[in-house]
Amino acid sequence: MHKDGDVVLGGLFRTHFFSTYPDLSFTSEPSQPNCHGFDVPGFRQAQTMAFTIDEINRNSNLLPNVALGYSLYDNCVQLGVGFRAALLLVSGQEEQVVLHETCVGTPPVLGIVGDSSSTRSIAISTVLGLYRVPMVSYFATCSCLSDRQKFPSFFRTIPSDAFQVRAMIQILKHFGWTWVGLLIRDDDYGLHAARSFQTDLGPSDGGCLAYTETLPGNNDPAELKRIVDVMKKSTARVVIVFAHEGPMIKLLEEVVRQNVTGLQWIASEVWISATVLQTPRFMPYLGGTLGIAIRRGEMPGLRDFLLQIRPDLHHNNSYGNNMVNQFWEYTFQCRFAPPPAGWVEAGGALCTGQEDLESVDTEFLDVSNLRPEYNVYKAVYALAYALDDMLQCEPGRGPFSGHSCGNLHRLEPWQLLYYLGKVNFTTSFSDQVSFDENGDVLPIYDIMNWQWLPDGRTKVQTVGEVKKSAFKGEELTLDEDKIFWNFESKKPPRSVCSESCPPGTRMARRKGEPECCFDCIPCSEGKISNKTDSMECTSCPEDFWSSPQRDYCVPKKTEFLSYHEPLGIFLTATSLLGTFICIVVLGIFIYHHRTPIVRANNSELSFQLLLSLKLCFLCSLLFIGRPRLWTCQLRHAAFGISFVLCVSCILVKTMVVLAVFKASKPGGEASLKWFGVLQQRGTVLVLTSFQAVICTVWLVSASPVPHKNTKYHSDKIVYELLLGYIGLLAILSFLLAFLARNLPDSFNEAKLITFSMLIFCAVWVAFVPAYISSPGKYADAVEVFAILASSFGLLVALFGPKCYIILLRPERNTRKAIMGRGGYKR
């Protein structure tokens, strides 16, 4: 199709499907390609370019006094044909020449609108870029075409696949689909899309690819069966497809054969509008499909322009009337004269050229969903605005050598290229059009949904948009209430390799699997995670602990042995009972202090021993109740001094018994002078003072303070020192008493001391492991129990037999009985 003008723009469109390859060698005569299978949408896109140029020519504000013309070629969906057409456009060498007064042939074009294929655009733009001929594609989306080093003269009014991939990833993120399959066509379009997905898709941007399969170019049934088997076995419920409708038809036939349902399809812009797939056979499987679609636009007057097409109207201004004639024959199922042999005999109709387009049901006149056509419209206007800017250049202020400007009679394509990169205009549909440094237009896509209606019809509904602006970046808008989901639940499906890890757990990736496949490991004690899909658990502050669900930190409980709990009440009662018994025994000894048994057992040391035992019972109360600074400082000091006083009394008592025994032998009287009353008091005082010095130094140098954290006791080393000194005295008392166990007295004090020290040592030896293994307040309980048990042991062992004799067997409380006379010998 051709129309003369002051400036001619070229166009490459798909109006036929290629059948027979022409001989494109340089040694043979050029031949026309044999194309068949008329493509109505492609022909409408070509007519849209003609309509746009006609609209521009009627616009007095744009390119005044300049008539635009066009020269449009069919690429027959083949690289060789499209490449050849592009070279013919820029060289002006046509096979057909029509004489128009003094002008012979078609003038070379200043720029080309096209091509619709990424592969063809790559090949054509590679050559056109050498001569800086502008090429504005309306449908080539390969991200590779953004490479300005390889394609310096390429522009496009459709977003690149890089943005389309990012738009799809935003949809995946919106619905939480992190585990998806990817099917691609084995061409530049599919391979670059797959590369973009593998680069951009990740756990933080949408998820992982469960599989990536390439649809066979030859539609191999075995390979298609294998691919569908992969889809069926995969746990991914979302499938993204970058392919044309041809391979999709073959794929869906295998899907139908294997009855693979329950998939959510995501369509690229190539097949989201393909009506050939919206059939009753495929819609049970494709219903609910979401896809990225080219921005829909409106072009008032286009339908009226399409209705004016008549075969007879183009004879006077077009040398290539075959395109219109073939459309006419395809639409009305007729043939122009002379018809093919046998056509009339078979009942075929002849075309008159007067048929009414409105009388037939044809998608050619459907202008309600103009998407590629809108891109053609913007591409033509971009070239027109660039040309208009160039022609408005003021001489001497131009951007070219010597500040020169372009001249209408000597225009060069590279001059138009400069202005094309700077165009910025707004369409009648309020869309802004400008190109970035890579020749890409400001991207915007509609999001479409295939809705399968109850009556069997299919509706393609716009449910949102995704766009990129200079100020807000990429924005996704979705109206979920409008989306049709082809599932029983009527809700979006779940498509994840692993469910999200809830708060209180962390993600642990599975070895050898994609990053989206992981296990959820509960946080350990003292650590939390308070958000979904945490990579690590964080430790709680020192005074806090993890909640049972490990999702937040709670203040640590201040655990201590309370007076109000049963264990505390029992120990308190036991301590007071022991104190009361000591007071009772002390009263008994004071009341009976003149009796032989009290006098014979060193009443002063006995009184001191009872006083120290009472203190031992009372000091256990310091371990019960909320810890305070003074109780922490006093408890072990009081405990240590009380027990040292007690054991010191026992040690001196043992030494006195041994001294008395030695004094009873000939020549042993001298031993008693070392164990008089003053010496006894002094020994007890010195031993107790030594303990008091130890406690004082400890309190001054490393005084204990209350701790909320009960993991470790700050007074552990000091406590071992206290136990060590007390144990040393106890063992010494035990050894001395053990040596004196066979003394001849019928009431053998040494035996009682030996037994009491044995109890004392046994209790504290058992205390150490029990204390270490007891958590929190139970450590204090163990310590209190040890104090009470050892105190009761000493009280009962040392004073029990004496009280028994004083109260119940007074006949033994005589000097005679004590000295072993009267039948009380051993």
C-alpha positions in Angstrom: 0.0 0.0 0.0 1.4 3.4 -1.0 0.4 7.0 -0.8 2.4 9.9 -2.1 3.5 12.8 0.1 6.2 15.4 0.7 7.7 13.0 3.3 7.0 9.3 3.1 7.0 7.0 6.2 7.5 3.3 5.8 5.6 0.5 7.6 6.0 -3.2 8.1 2.9 -5.2 9.0 1.7 -8.8 9.2 -1.2 -9.2 6.9 -0.5 -12.8 5.7 1.0 -16.0 6.9 4.0 -17.0 4.8 3.8 -20.2 2.8 6.4 -20.5 0.2 9.9 -19.0 0.6 11.0 -16.9 -2.4 14.5 -17.2 -3.8 16.3 -14.4 -2.1 19.8 -15.1 -3.6 21.6 -12.3 -5.4 22.1 -14.4 -8.5 18.5 -15.0 -9.3 15.7 -12.7 -10.4 13.8 -11.4 -7.4 10.4 -12.9 -7.0 7.3 -12.0 -5.0 6.8 -14.1 -1.9 3.7 -16.4 -2.0 1.8 -15.4 1.2 -1.6 -16.7 2.2 -3.8 -17.0 5.2 -5.1 -13.4 5.6 -4.5 -11.8 9.0 -7.3 -9.3 9.7 -5.7 -7.7 12.9 -2.5 -7.1 11.0 -4.4 -5.5 8.1 -6.3 -3.3 10.6 -2.9 -2.2 12.0 -1.7 -1.2 8.6 -5.0 0.7 8.0 -4.4 2.4 11.4 -1.2 3.8 10.1 -2.9 5.1 7.0 -5.7 6.6 9.2 -3.1 8.3 11.5 -1.3 9.9 8.6 -4.6 11.0 7.1 -5.5 12.6 10.5 -2.1 14.3 10.8 -2.5 15.7 7.2 -5.8 17.2 8.3 -4.3 18.8 11.4 -3.3 22.4 10.7 -1.2 22.6 13.9 1.0 19.7 13.1 3.3 19.7 10.0 1.4 22.6 8.3 2.0 22.7 4.5 3.7 19.3 4.7 1.8 16.2 3.3 2.8 12.9 4.8 2.7 9.8 2.6 3.2 6.1 3.4 4.6 3.0 1.9 3.4 -0.2 3.7 4.7 -3.7 3.3 3.6 -7.1 4.3 6.2 -9.1 6.2 4.3 -12.4 5.9 5.6 -13.3 9.4 9.0 -14.3 7.9 12.4 -12.7 8.6 13.5 -12.9 5.0 10.4 -11.2 3.7 10.4 -8.5 6.3 14.1 -7.8 6.0 13.8 -7.6 2.2 10.9 -5.2 2.5 12.8 -2.9 4.9 15.8 -2.7 2.5 13.4 -1.9 -0.4 11.8 0.9 1.7 15.1 2.7 2.6 16.7 2.2 -0.9 13.7 3.2 -2.9 14.3 0.3 -5.4 10.9 -1.2 -6.1 10.1 -4.1 -8.3 7.0 -2.2 -9.5 7.2 1.4 -10.8 4.1 3.5 -11.3 4.5 6.8 -13.3 3.1 9.9 -11.5 3.7 12.8 -13.9 7.4 13.7 -13.4 8.0 11.4 -10.4 9.1 7.9 -11.1 8.9 5.2 -8.4 8.6 5.6 -4.7 10.8 8.1 -2.9 12.9 6.7 -0.1 11.2 6.7 3.4 12.4 8.9 6.2 11.5 6.4 9.0 9.9 3.1 9.4 7.0 2.0 11.7 7.6 -1.7 12.6 8.3 -4.5 12.9 5.9 -6.5 15.0 8.4 -9.2 15.8 11.5 -8.9 18.0 13.5 -11.3 15.8 12.8 -9.3 12.7 13.3 -6.0 14.4 16.7 -7.1 15.6 17.8 -8.1 12.1 16.3 -5.0 10.4 17.4 -2.5 13.0 21.0 -3.8 13.0 21.3 -2.7 9.3 19.2 0.5 9.6 21.2 1.6 12.6 24.3 1.7 10.4 22.6 4.5 8.3 20.8 6.0 11.3 17.4 5.4 9.8 14.8 5.7 12.6 12.7 2.6 13.2 9.8 2.8 15.7 8.3 -0.6 16.6 4.8 -1.0 17.9 5.1 -4.7 19.0 8.7 -5.8 19.4 9.3 -6.2 23.2 12.7 -8.0 23.5 14.7 -6.2 26.2 17.8 -6.7 24.0 16.6 -4.0 21.7 17.3 -1.4 24.5 21.0 -1.8 23.8 21.9 1.5 22.3 25.3 0.3 21.1 23.8 -2.3 18.9 20.6 -0.6 17.9 21.2 3.2 17.9 18.2 4.1 15.7 15.6 1.8 17.3 12.6 3.1 19.2 9.4 1.5 20.3 6.0 2.5 21.7 5.5 -0.8 23.5 7.3 -1.4 26.8 10.2 -3.8 26.7 10.0 -7.3 28.2 12.2 -6.1 31.1 9.2 -4.1 32.3 6.7 -6.7 31.4 8.7 -9.2 33.5 8.8 -6.8 36.4 5.0 -6.2 36.0 4.4 -9.9 36.2 6.6 -10.2 39.2 4.5 -7.5 40.9 1.4 -9.5 40.2 3.1 -12.6 41.7 4.0 -10.6 44.8 0.5 -9.2 45.1 -1.1 -12.7 45.3 1.8 -14.3 47.2 2.7 -16.7 44.3 6.3 -17.5 45.0 6.6 -20.9 43.1 5.8 -20.6 39.4 6.6 -22.4 36.1 7.8 -20.7 33.0 7.1 -21.7 29.4 8.9 -19.8 26.6 9.2 -19.9 22.8 12.6 -20.8 21.4 13.2 -17.3 19.9 14.6 -14.0 20.9 11.3 -13.0 22.5 11.1 -16.1 24.8 14.8 -16.5 25.5 15.3 -12.9 26.7 12.1 -13.1 28.8 13.5 -16.2 30.5 16.8 -14.4 31.1 15.0 -11.5 32.7 12.9 -13.7 34.9 16.0 -15.6 36.1 17.7 -12.3 36.9 14.9 -10.4 38.5 12.9 -13.1 40.1 13.9 -14.0 43.7 12.5 -14.5 47.1 12.5 -10.8 47.8 10.9 -9.9 44.4 8.3 -12.6 44.0 9.6 -16.1 44.3 11.4 -18.9 42.3 11.0 -20.7 39.1 9.9 -24.3 39.7 10.8 -25.1 36.1 11.6 -23.4 32.8 10.6 -25.3 29.6 11.1 -24.3 26.0 8.1 -25.0 23.6 9.4 -26.9 20.6 9.5 -24.9 17.3 8.4 -28.0 15.3 5.5 -28.7 17.8 7.0 -32.2 18.5 4.2 -34.2 20.2 6.6 -36.1 22.4 8.3 -33.0 23.7 4.9 -31.3 24.3 3.8 -34.4 26.2 7.0 -34.2 28.4 6.4 -30.6 29.1 2.8 -31.1 30.2 3.9 -34.0 32.4 6.3 -31.6 34.1 3.5 -29.2 34.6 1.3 -31.9 36.0 3.8 -33.2 38.5 5.1 -29.9 39.7 3.6 -28.3 42.9 3.6 -24.9 41.1 0.0 -23.9 40.4 0.9 -20.8 38.4 2.3 -21.0 34.9 3.7 -18.1 32.9 3.8 -18.4 29.2 5.9 -16.2 26.8 4.9 -17.5 23.4 2.7 -16.7 20.4 -0.8 -18.2 19.9 0.5 -20.8 17.5 2.6 -22.8 20.0 0.0 -22.1 22.6 -2.6 -24.0 20.6 -0.4 -27.1 20.3 0.4 -26.9 24.0 -3.2 -26.6 25.0 -4.3 -29.5 22.9 -1.9 -31.7 25.0 -3.2 -30.0 28.2 -6.7 -30.9 27.2 -5.7 -34.5 26.2 -4.1 -35.0 29.7 -6.9 -33.0 31.4 -4.5 -30.9 33.4 -6.7 -28.6 35.5 -6.2 -26.4 38.5 -3.6 -24.1 36.9 -3.5 -20.4 37.0 -2.2 -19.1 33.7 -0.3 -15.8 33.3 -0.2 -14.6 29.7 2.3 -12.3 28.0 1.0 -9.5 25.9 1.4 -11.6 22.7 -1.4 -14.0 23.4 -3.6 -12.3 26.1 -5.8 -10.9 23.3 -5.7 -14.0 21.1 -9.4 -14.8 20.4 -8.3 -18.1 18.7 -7.6 -19.5 22.2 -10.9 -18.3 23.7 -12.9 -21.3 22.6 -15.3 -23.6 24.5 -12.6 -26.3 24.2 -9.9 -24.4 25.9 -11.7 -22.1 28.3 -12.3 -24.8 31.0 -8.6 -24.7 31.3 -7.8 -21.1 30.4 -10.6 -19.5 32.3 -9.4 -17.0 34.9 -6.2 -16.3 33.0 -4.4 -13.1 34.0 -2.2 -11.4 31.6 -0.3 -8.3 30.6 -1.9 -6.4 27.7 -0.8 -3.5 25.6 -2.4 -0.3 26.7 -5.8 0.2 25.2 -6.5 3.4 23.4 -9.2 5.2 21.6 -9.0 6.7 18.1 -12.1 8.6 17.2 -12.9 8.3 13.5 -11.0 5.1 12.9 -14.1 3.0 12.3 -15.5 5.5 9.8 -12.1 5.4 8.1 -12.2 1.6 7.9 -15.7 1.7 6.5 -14.5 3.8 3.6 -12.2 1.1 2.3 -13.3 -0.1 -1.2 -11.2 -1.9 -3.7 -12.2 0.5 -6.4 -11.2 3.6 -4.4 -7.5 2.6 -4.3 -6.9 2.0 -8.0 -5.9 5.7 -8.6 -3.5 6.2 -5.7 -2.0 2.8 -5.0 0.1 0.4 -7.0 -0.3 -2.4 -4.5 -4.0 -3.1 -4.5 -3.6 -6.8 -3.8 -3.7 -6.3 0.0 -7.1 -4.6 -0.1 -8.5 -7.0 -2.7 -7.4 -10.0 -0.7 -9.0 -8.6 2.4 -12.2 -8.1 0.5 -12.1 -11.6 -0.9 -11.4 -13.0 2.6 -14.2 -11.0 4.3 -17.0 -11.6 1.7 -15.8 -15.1 0.5 -15.8 -14.0 -3.1 -13.3 -13.6 -5.9 -12.5 -10.6 -8.2 -12.6 -11.2 -12.0 -11.0 -13.1 -13.5 -11.8 -15.8 -10.8 -9.7 -18.9 -10.4 -10.5 -21.8 -12.6 -13.6 -23.7 -11.5 -14.6 -21.0 -8.9 -17.9 -20.0 -10.6 -18.7 -23.6 -11.5 -18.3 -24.5 -7.8 -20.9 -21.9 -6.9 -18.4 -19.2 -5.8 -19.5 -15.6 -5.9 -17.8 -12.8 -7.7 -16.7 -9.6 -5.9 -18.2 -6.4 -7.1 -16.4 -4.0 -4.8 -19.7 -2.6 -3.6 -20.3 -5.0 -0.8 -21.2 -3.5 2.6 -18.7 -4.1 5.3 -21.3 -3.4 8.0 -23.4 -6.3 6.8 -20.9 -8.9 7.8 -19.6 -9.9 11.3 -15.9 -9.1 11.1 -13.4 -8.2 13.8 -11.9 -5.7 11.3 -14.5 -3.1 12.4 -14.2 -3.9 16.2 -12.5 -0.8 17.5 -13.5 -1.4 21.2 -10.2 -3.0 22.1 -7.5 -1.2 20.2 -4.1 -2.1 21.6 -1.4 -2.8 18.9 -3.3 -0.3 16.8 -2.9 2.3 19.6 0.9 1.7 19.5 0.9 2.2 15.7 -1.0 5.4 16.3 1.6 6.6 18.8 4.6 5.5 16.6 3.3 7.5 13.6 2.7 10.6 15.8 6.2 10.3 17.3 7.7 10.5 13.9 5.4 13.3 12.9 6.2 15.4 16.0 9.9 14.8 15.5 9.6 16.0 11.9 7.6 19.0 13.0 10.2 19.9 15.6 12.9 19.6 13.0 11.1 21.8 10.5 10.6 24.5 13.1 14.3 24.9 13.6 15.6 28.4 13.2 18.5 28.8 10.8 21.8 29.4 12.6 20.4 27.9 15.8 20.2 24.3 14.8 21.7 21.3 16.5 23.8 20.2 13.5 27.1 21.1 12.1 27.5 24.9 11.9 24.2 25.3 13.8 22.4 24.3 10.7 18.9 22.9 10.4 17.2 20.2 8.4 15.7 21.2 5.0 12.5 19.8 3.8 14.0 19.3 0.3 17.1 17.7 1.6 16.0 15.7 4.7 18.3 13.0 6.1 17.1 10.2 8.3 19.8 10.8 10.9 18.5 14.4 11.3 15.1 13.0 12.2 16.7 10.5 14.6 18.1 13.4 16.7 14.6 15.0 17.2 12.9 11.6 17.7 14.8 11.1 20.9 13.5 14.3 22.3 9.8 14.1 21.4 7.3 14.6 24.2 3.6 14.8 23.5 0.2 13.7 24.9 -2.2 11.7 22.8 -5.9 12.4 22.6 -6.3 9.5 25.1 -4.3 11.5 27.6 -1.2 9.3 27.5 2.2 10.9 27.6 4.6 9.7 24.9 8.4 10.2 25.3 11.5 8.0 24.9 14.2 7.4 27.4 17.9 7.2 26.6 17.4 3.6 25.3 14.6 4.4 23.0 12.0 2.9 25.3 8.6 4.6 25.9 7.3 5.3 29.3 5.8 1.9 30.1 2.2 1.2 30.9 0.3 -2.1 30.6 -3.3 -3.1 31.2 -3.9 -6.2 33.3 -6.5 -8.5 31.7 -8.6 -11.4 33.0 -10.3 -14.1 30.9 -13.8 -14.5 32.3 -15.8 -17.6 31.4 -19.4 -16.6 31.6 -22.2 -19.0 32.5 -23.7 -18.9 29.0 -20.4 -20.1 27.6 -19.2 -16.8 26.3 -15.8 -15.4 27.0 -15.2 -11.9 28.3 -11.8 -10.3 28.4 -12.0 -7.9 31.4 -9.6 -5.1 32.3 -8.9 -5.5 36.0 -6.0 -3.2 36.6 -2.9 -1.5 35.2 0.8 -1.3 35.9 2.8 1.7 34.9 6.0 3.5 35.5 6.1 7.3 36.0 9.1 9.6 36.4 8.0 10.5 39.9 6.4 7.5 41.5 8.2 4.6 39.9 6.4 1.4 39.1 2.8 1.2 40.3 0.4 -1.7 40.3 -3.3 -1.2 40.5 -5.7 -4.1 40.8 -9.5 -4.4 41.2 -9.7 -7.9 42.7 -13.5 -7.8 42.9 -13.6 -7.9 39.1 -11.2 -10.9 38.7 -12.7 -14.3 37.8 -11.0 -17.3 39.4 -11.5 -20.6 37.7 -11.4 -22.6 40.9 -14.1 -24.0 43.1 -13.2 -21.7 45.9 -13.5 -18.7 43.6 -10.3 -17.4 45.3 -6.7 -17.0 44.2 -4.8 -20.3 44.4 -1.8 -21.0 46.6 1.4 -21.5 44.7 4.4 -21.9 47.1 7.2 -24.4 47.5 7.1 -23.9 51.2 4.5 -22.2 53.3 5.6 -19.0 55.0 7.4 -19.3 58.3 5.2 -17.8 61.0 6.6 -15.5 63.8 8.5 -17.6 66.3 10.4 -19.5 63.6 13.2 -18.9 61.1 13.7 -20.1 57.5 16.2 -22.9 56.9 16.8 -23.4 53.2 16.8 -27.0 51.9 20.1 -28.0 50.5 20.1 -28.4 46.7 16.7 -26.8 46.2 15.6 -23.3 45.1 15.7 -20.5 47.6 11.9 -20.6 47.9 12.0 -24.1 49.3 12.8 -24.1 53.0 11.9 -25.5 56.4 10.6 -23.5 59.4 12.8 -24.0 62.5 11.4 -22.8 65.9 13.6 -20.2 67.6 15.6 -21.5 70.5 14.8 -20.3 74.1 15.7 -16.7 74.7 15.4 -15.8 71.0 12.4 -14.6 68.9 11.3 -13.7 65.4 8.4 -11.2 65.3 7.7 -11.2 61.5 6.9 -13.7 58.8 9.7 -15.5 57.0 12.5 -14.3 59.3 15.9 -15.4 58.2 17.3 -15.3 61.8 16.1 -15.3 65.3 17.1 -12.4 67.5 18.1 -12.6 71.1 16.0 -11.0 73.8 17.5 -8.2 76.0 19.2 -9.3 79.2 16.2 -8.7 81.4 13.7 -10.4 79.0 12.9 -13.9 77.8 11.1 -15.3 74.8 7.4 -15.9 75.0 6.1 -19.5 74.7 5.4 -18.9 71.0 8.9 -17.3 70.5 7.3 -14.3 68.8 8.0 -11.5 71.4 10.1 -10.9 74.5 8.5 -10.8 77.9 10.1 -9.5 81.2 11.8 -12.3 83.0 9.9 -13.5 86.1 11.6 -12.5 89.3 11.8 -16.0 90.8 12.6 -16.4 94.5 11.6 -18.6 97.4 8.5 -16.8 98.8 7.0 -17.0 102.3 3.6 -17.4 100.6 4.2 -20.6 98.7 3.9 -24.0 100.3 7.6 -24.8 100.1 8.5 -21.4 101.7 5.9 -21.8 104.4 7.1 -25.3 105.2 10.8 -24.2 105.5 9.8 -21.2 107.6 7.8 -23.3 109.9 10.7 -25.8 110.2 13.2 -23.0 110.9 11.0 -21.6 113.7 10.4 -25.0 115.1 14.1 -25.6 115.3 14.6 -22.2 117.0 11.8 -23.0 119.4 13.4 -26.4 120.3 16.7 -24.8 120.9 15.1 -22.3 123.2 13.3 -25.2 125.0 16.5 -27.2 125.3 18.4 -24.1 126.5 15.7 -23.6 129.1 15.9 -27.2 130.2 19.7 -26.9 130.6 19.4 -23.6 132.5 16.8 -25.1 134.8 18.8 -28.2 135.4 22.3 -26.6 135.3 23.2 -28.0 138.7 22.5 -31.6 137.7 25.4 -33.9 137.1 24.7 -34.5 133.4 24.7 -30.7 132.6 27.7 -29.9 134.7 29.6 -33.0 133.3 29.1 -31.8 129.7 30.6 -28.4 130.0 27.5 -26.3 130.4 29.1 -23.1 129.1 30.0 -24.7 125.8 26.6 -26.3 125.6 25.0 -23.0 126.1 27.2 -21.5 123.3 26.4 -24.4 121.1 22.6 -24.0 121.6 22.9 -20.3 120.9 24.8 -21.0 117.7 22.3 -23.6 116.6 19.5 -21.1 117.2 21.3 -18.7 115.0 21.7 -21.4 112.4 18.0 -22.0 112.4 17.2 -18.3 112.2 19.7 -17.5 109.4 17.9 -19.9 107.1 15.0 -17.3 107.1 17.3 -14.9 105.2 17.1 -17.2 102.2 13.3 -16.9 102.0 11.5 -13.9 100.6 12.3 -11.4 97.9 16.1 -10.8 97.7 17.2 -7.4 99.1 20.7 -6.0 99.1 21.0 -6.4 102.9 19.7 -10.0 102.8 22.1 -10.9 100.0 25.0 -9.5 102.0 23.9 -11.0 105.3 22.6 -14.5 104.4 25.9 -16.2 103.8 27.8 -14.1 106.3 25.3 -15.0 109.1 25.2 -18.6 107.9 29.0 -18.9 107.9 29.6 -17.3 111.2 26.8 -19.2 112.9 28.0 -22.6 111.7 31.6 -21.8 112.5 30.6 -20.9 116.0 28.6 -24.1 116.2 31.4 -26.3 114.9 34.0 -24.4 116.9 32.1 -25.3 120.1 32.0 -28.9 119.0 35.7 -28.9 118.2 36.6 -27.4 121.6 34.2 -29.8 123.3 35.9 -32.7 121.6 39.4 -31.5 122.6 38.2 -31.0 126.2 36.9 -34.6 126.3 40.2 -35.9 125.0 42.2 -33.7 127.5 40.1 -34.9 130.4 40.6 -38.5 129.4 44.4 -38.0 129.2 44.4 -36.2 132.6 42.7 -39.2 134.2 45.8 -41.2 133.4 49.0 -41.0 135.6 51.1 -38.0 134.6 48.5 -36.5 132.4 47.3 -33.7 134.7 49.4 -31.1 132.8 47.1 -31.4 129.7 44.2 -29.8 131.5 46.0 -26.5 131.9 45.7 -25.9 128.2 41.9 -26.4 128.2 40.7 -24.1 131.0 37.6 -21.9 130.6 39.6 -19.0 129.2 41.4 -21.2 126.7 38.0 -22.7 125.6 36.5 -19.3 125.1 39.5 -18.0 123.4 39.6 -20.9 120.9 36.0 -20.5 120.0 36.5 -16.7 119.7 39.6 -17.1 117.4 38.0 -19.6 115.1 34.8 -17.6 114.8 36.8 -14.4 114.3 38.7 -15.9 111.5 35.4 -16.7 109.8 34.2 -13.1 110.5 37.3 -11.7 108.8 36.7 -13.8 105.7 33.1 -12.6 105.5 34.1 -9.0 106.1 36.7 -9.1 103.3 34.2 -10.7 101.0 31.5 -8.1 101.7 33.9 -5.3 101.1 35.6 -6.6 98.0 32.8 -8.5 96.2 29.6 -7.8 97.9 26.7 -9.7 96.3 23.7 -7.8 95.0 20.2 -9.1 94.0 20.0 -10.6 90.5 16.9 -11.0 88.3 18.9 -13.4 86.2 19.1 -16.6 88.1 21.3 -18.5 85.6 24.4 -17.9 87.7 25.1 -16.9 91.3 27.7 -14.2 91.6 28.6 -15.5 95.1 29.6 -19.0 94.0 33.3 -18.6 94.7 32.8 -17.1 98.2 30.2 -19.7 99.0 32.8 -22.4 98.3 35.2 -20.7 100.6 32.7 -20.6 103.4 31.8 -24.2 102.9 35.5 -25.1 102.8 36.4 -23.5 106.1 33.3 -24.9 107.9 34.0 -28.3 106.4 37.6 -28.1 107.6 36.5 -27.6 111.2 33.8 -30.2 110.9 36.2 -32.8 109.6 38.7 -32.0 112.3 36.0 -32.4 114.9 34.9 -35.6 113.3 38.5 -37.0 113.4 39.1 -36.1 117.0 35.8 -37.5 118.1 36.4 -40.6 116.1 39.7 -41.1 117.9 37.9 -40.7 121.2 35.0 -43.0 120.4 36.2 -45.8 122.7 36.5 -43.7 125.8 35.5 -45.7 128.8 32.7 -43.4 130.1 29.3 -45.0 130.1 27.9 -41.8 128.6 30.4 -41.3 125.8 30.2 -37.6 124.6 32.8 -38.4 121.8 30.4 -40.9 120.2 27.7 -38.3 120.1 30.1 -35.8 118.5 31.2 -38.4 116.0 27.7 -39.2 115.0 26.7 -35.5 114.8 29.7 -34.6 112.6 28.9 -37.6 110.4 25.4 -36.3 109.9 26.8 -32.8 109.3 29.3 -33.9 106.7 26.8 -36.2 105.0 24.3 -33.4 104.6 26.7 -30.9 103.1 28.4 -33.4 100.8 24.9 -34.2 99.4 24.1 -30.5 99.2 26.8 -29.7 96.6 25.4 -31.7 93.6 21.8 -31.0 94.7 22.5 -27.3 94.8 24.2 -27.2 91.4 21.5 -29.1 89.7 18.6 -27.1 91.2 17.3 -24.2 89.1 16.2 -20.8 90.4 14.4 -20.7 93.7 15.0 -24.4 94.3 18.7 -23.7 94.8 17.7 -21.6 97.8 15.4 -24.2 99.0 18.1 -26.8 98.8 20.4 -24.6 100.8 17.8 -23.9 103.5 17.1 -27.6 103.7 20.8 -28.3 104.2 21.0 -25.7 106.9 18.0 -27.0 108.7 18.9 -30.7 108.3 22.5 -30.2 109.6 21.2 -28.0 112.4 18.6 -30.6 113.5 21.2 -33.3 113.1 23.5 -31.5 115.6 20.7 -30.6 117.9 19.3 -34.1 118.1 22.6 -36.0 118.2 24.2 -33.8 120.8 21.3 -32.8 123.0 18.7 -35.5 122.4 20.2 -38.1 124.7 20.8 -35.6 127.5 17.2 -34.3 127.4 16.0 -37.8 127.4 17.9 -38.6 130.6 17.0 -35.2 132.2 13.3 -35.4 131.5 12.5 -39.1 131.2 15.3 -41.0 133.1 16.2 -38.7 136.0 17.5 -41.7 137.9 20.5 -41.7 135.4 21.2 -38.0 136.1 23.5 -38.8 139.0 27.2 -38.7 139.5 27.2 -42.4 140.2 25.4 -43.2 136.9 27.6 -40.9 134.9 30.8 -42.4 136.4 29.7 -45.9 135.4 28.5 -47.3 138.6 25.2 -48.8 139.4 24.8 -51.1 136.4 25.2 -48.6 133.6 28.5 -49.9 132.3 28.9 -50.6 128.7 
